Amino acid sequence: MSSASARRPTLQDIADRTGFGRATVSMALRNHPDIRQATRDLIRQTAEAMGYRPNPMIAALMTQLRERRPGREEGRIALISRFAQSVARHRFPDTFYRPLFDAITESAAAHGYGIDEFFTGENPVSDARLSGILRARGIQGVLFFPGSDQKVPDHEYPALDWRCFATVLIGFRTTHEGLHQVASDYTWDIDHALAHVRGAGFRRIGLAVPANVDASANHAWASRFLFYQHGVRPRDRVAPLLSGHRDMDREELAAWFRKQRPEVILSAGTTVRDLLRESGVRVPQDVRIVNLVQRGEPGMAGIDPHTAEVGHAAVDLLVSLLQGNHLGQPAFPRMIAIRGHWTPGESFPEH
C-alpha cells in the first residue's frame, strides 16, 4: 500500500473530491446551519466513503479557539419550555429555574451558540408548524426546559419531527420516549441525605413533600425512602407524607407531625420548616429539617443538587450531538445524572 493511500484523508482531500472549499467542508462536517442541507449531506457522505475521521487534537484546539471568541456564534439552539412567557423574563418564586436558565445561556455562549426561546404554555403552534419554524431558522439543536405554569399538570412538550433535530430533555416529565436526558441524581441525593442523618445518630426520619414535587423528581424520593424504611426497625419507621395538595397544607402537615413524631424531616424547599413554625413547632429544637434541594435558602441544611451543573451538562451533551451530526431519536438514549452534596445549615445542627 502506498503512503498516499495509507494516510488519513484530510479536509482538503474532501474539498478536492466534492469541489467545495475547505471552509465549506469544515462547516458541513460540523453540521453548520449556514450550509444547505443537500450540501451537508453530500459532503458527509463523501467524507464517510473516503474514511475520513476528525483529528481529536485539532478538534480540541478548534473548540478552545471558538470559546475564546464568545461574540462569534456557530449557530442557534432552541430552548422549548411549557411556560406562557419567556423564561428569561419570568419571575420565578423558587431558586431552581433562574440558575438553570443562566447556566444554559452561559454554556451555549461558551460553545459559540445563541439561544432562541419557544414558550408553548398558551396558544402553542402545532407540532408540525414549530418543526417547520426551527428548520427555517436552521436550528437543529433542541433543549426541553423543565417545569410548567399551566393548570394542566401533564401539559406535554411538542412532538417535533425528531429526524431533523438533536434533542436533550432536562428533567423527567414527558411521555416522549427516546430522548437524551440530563437531571439531578435525586436517588443519590436522598440516599446521601439519609446516610448523613443516620450517621448523626437519628433514627426516626420522615419524608414530607407534595406528591407532584416527588413526581417531578421521577418519584425518586418516595421510592428510595420506602426502600430505606423497609430495612429499619419497625419502631423507627415513619410513614411518609406525600401531600395531594399542590403546595403543602399546614393542617395536614401538623396532624402528620403530631401522629408520627419524627426526629428529622426530609423535605423540598423551606415550606415544611415555615409551616411547622407557624404551628408552634420549634426548628431545630423539636425537629430537624433537611432540604433535599438546598440552593442557598437561608438557614437550611440539606443537599445542594448543583442545578447550574445540570444546565451546563445539558448544553455540553447537545453540542456534542450536533458536532457529531447525531440527529433523530437515538437507539440508546443517554441519561446524565448530576450528584449533589451535603451542605450544612441551622435547620440541622451538626452537634
Buried (B, 14 or more C-beta within 10 A) or exposed (E): EEEEEEEEBBBEBBBEBBEBEBEBBBBBBBBBBEBEBEBBEBBBEBBEEBEBEBEEEEEEEBBEEBEEEEEEBBBBBBBBBBBBBEBEEBEBEEBBBBBBBBBBBBBBBBBBBEBBBBBBBEEBEEBEEBBBBBBEEBBBBBBBBBBBBBEEEEBBBBEBBBEBBBBBBBBBBBEBEEBBBBBBBBBBBBBBBBEBBBEBEBBBBBBBBBBBBBBBBBBBBBBBBBEBBEEBEEEBBBEBBBBEEEEBBBEBBBEBBEEBEBBBBBBBBBBBBBBBEEBEBEBBEEBBBBBBBBBEBEEBBBBBBBBBBBBBBBBBBBBBBBBEBEBEBBEEBEEBBBBBEBBEBBBBEEE
